[in-house]
Amino acid sequence: MPGSTYYSTDSGASSPERVFSGNESNALDTPLTERSLIFDADDIDFAVRNVVNDQWILVVGGLGFIGSHTVWELAKAGYNLELMVSQHYNLQGKDGHRPSLKFHDADFRNINKMNTILEEYDYPGIMSFGSSSDTLFNGQRSCISGVIHFAAYKAVEESIHQPLKYYSNNVGGLVDFCSLLQRFGIKKMVFSSSATVYGTVADTGVPLREEYVVGSGCAGLTNPMDAQNGSLSNRPNGGFKVYNLGTGQGYSVLDVVSAMEQATNSKIPIRIVGRRGGDVGKCIALADKAEKELMWKTEKSLADCCEDLWRFLEGSAIAKGQSY
């Protein structure tokens, strides 16, 4: 499905190839030497290796449309997760690893509260290591190895009527949040962008590439399963990369109606109205860069999405004692 553009940032040129560290026990080994002077001290060795095995991913907006699917896949893959809600439970992940999943009812723009939360993930005893710790951890002082940001406002028509609300959250709030992450040495972020970043360039009908600073979504459609798989892919080293995630094919609203009619085996009444304020007529992004560099391809079709949606609605109705 046409979906979102994902921005991956990494200000450390010598960082690992994966955006987020896994549970590799030898992540800080130096294979070209028989003996590491850095890890001679037992206390440092113990602290560092326990930290590497206790990496966390902070997901902002982790209960949203795409965020919830991303969190689910990360948990199944064995990642420890910190979400921005007030309970704590564990989920069995792959290879017998039981990742931790924590919820916080917090607005990412509340810097004081976010600072308190991030302080819980400082490396144990890191400040006592002295100045060499900056080299040892590449400037990172947090057990949070990276951030996935899904908390931007995205309603185009509302943004036209309330522009300051959107600037405050999507621009000012993001800048303040990134400044906070910098203080904790957290350098990696995957940013889920709105498809509207293409603007009116989309109306030209030209297939849109990342160089245009654009997203995808002919009818404003996003398949969360494909989107989350794209956001979890391995990424090459680099400071800032932009990837389109989509099929390269657009679908009109009538195409979606037709697909839903087939999935539900019923006729859906429609009413033809004007286009919403801010919407573009055509917006199709090319995802060949993501396929080449991330080995990512769309797995779900429009028909698959409609069938999944209908199955969910039917299941929810049954659970509530209703019927469609």
Buried (B, 14 or more C-beta within 10 A) or exposed (E): BBBBBBBBBBBBEEBBEBBBBBBEEEBBEEEEEEEEEBBEEEEBBEBBBEBBBBBBBBBBBBEBEBBBBBBBBBBEBBBBBBBBEEEEEEBEBEEEBEBBBBBBEBBBBBBEBBEEBBEEBBBEBBEEBEEEBBEBBBBBBBBBBBBBBBBBBBBBEBBEEEEEEBEEBBEEBBEBBBEBBEEBBBBBBBBBBBBBBBEEBBEEEEBBBBEBBBBBBBBBBBBBBBBBBBBBBEBEEEEEBBBBBBBBBBBEBEBBBBBBBBBBEEEEEEEEEEEEEBBBEBBBBBBBBBBEBBEBBBEBBBEBBBBBBBEEEBEEEEEEEEEE
